[in-house]
Amino acid sequence: MNFRNASVEGEFSRRAVRSLLLLGLAVLSLLGMCLPSASAAEPVACGKLTGAATIGSDAHRGLYVLRCNLTIGAGATLTIEPGIIVEVPLGAKLTVEGSLIAEGTDRAPVIFTSVRDGIGHGVGGGETDPAAGDWQGIVVQKGGEVELRSTRVRYATTGLRGEPGSSLSVRGSEIAHVSGNAIRGFKLAAVTVANSYFGNAGGAAVIIDGNDLDPENLSGNNSIAGAEGIQLSGTFTRSGVLEEGHGMVPQIGTDQRDDLTVAADATLTIPAGQIVKGTLGRKLIVDGRLIGEGTDRAPVIFTSVRDNSVGGHTGGSRDTTPPAAGDWAGIVARPGSTVRLDATTLRYAATALTAQRGATVEVHGRILDSTLGIAGTSDPVDATDIYWGDSSGPAPIGTGVPFTGSGVVVQPWVR
């Protein structure tokens, strides 16, 4: 396999065997090794890694080619140094049961790509143009850990897939030209996806679900082209600011798990100008604190995933249904929580904001195109300085979006 300090179980290349025999080696150890092809220009790898190994500067032209599936076994660690290109054959995958560390730099990124990609001039380069879905991607099993720094993943089905109980860390990286999602993980033990670029994905660029989410570790991402934001479900247990870059709109809820929650000890801050979209039927539950820091010139916007008038196209390329009241469930402030939304627009919800008894709620801005604007109780809710969709004010006072709750103060409203 030509890994440094590697213990590997795998297959021989027949050409390697013949070449080594011609060189006069009397004995070949078939157990625990996968040897490089002596006739190939680049090192090759295949099988299962059972110890610690490094792919580094000894690689020919910085290129490694997998001949079949490669598994990093439980307890094993594969480290890939800057500038290394790993080419993967059609339909194959890299499975991580232990640890994979890709340590690229801005000038010398680590690259995982299709064997058809001519970037490394590997065995498949130039034969056929590479395409999304050429290989299956990196799959992280329960207990496995992947850390990608300044790393590019190209032409996979799903660039990085985390199974329940796995840990993912992606910083300063790029995942593009995938037929599915760039990153997809449910019930993750730990996750960081920050300051990275995503493009040309077959749906939402990133789908993340976990019960120990940190908004600071899910911020600063950008869409290159054809990526539809970052779906989030589970629980924010840490405090921080959720701020995404161009085209990477945060979405409340994922397509396989329901809602997004702010835990009792956490504060989620949405900065001025940030757009957040609600996945169909999903809601944002607040047990801790939700702060919207909108301004008149840069409001915070909560809207439907089908609302393509802001934040670019989301909701799937096949969904051309226009947004409508009730698309997403809205924001729920539970007892003991605090919600303060300044210069914030709430749109296309079933109930834009539910203020349960014992919650502290203050909202100013706009509530539009929703079945119900605010559902309150006799507890006070400051809902002044809101435009309700009509100058006459909210129903039942006027003909705008309605509200309920004797404690909800709506005057003065914006006309």
Secondary structure, 3 states (H helix, E strand, C coil): CCCECCCEECCCCHHHHHHHHHCCCCCCCCCCCCCCCCCCCCCEEEEEECCEEEECCCCHHHEEEEEEEEEECCCCEEEECCCCEEEECCCCEEEECCEEEEECCCCCCEEEEECCCHHHCCCCCCCCCCCCCCECEEEECCCCEEEEECEEEECECCCEEECCCCEEEEECCEEECCCCCCEEEEEECEEEEECCEEECCCCCCEEEEEEEECHHHHCCCEECCCCCCEEEEEEECCCEECCCCCCCCEEECCCCCCCEEECCCCEEEECCCCEEEECCCCEEEECCEEEEECCCCCCEEEEECCCCCCCCCCCCCCCCCCCCCCCECEEEECCCCEEEEEEEEEECECEEEEECCCCEEEEEEEEECCCEEEECCCCCEECCCEECCCCCCECCCCCECCEECCCEECCCCCC
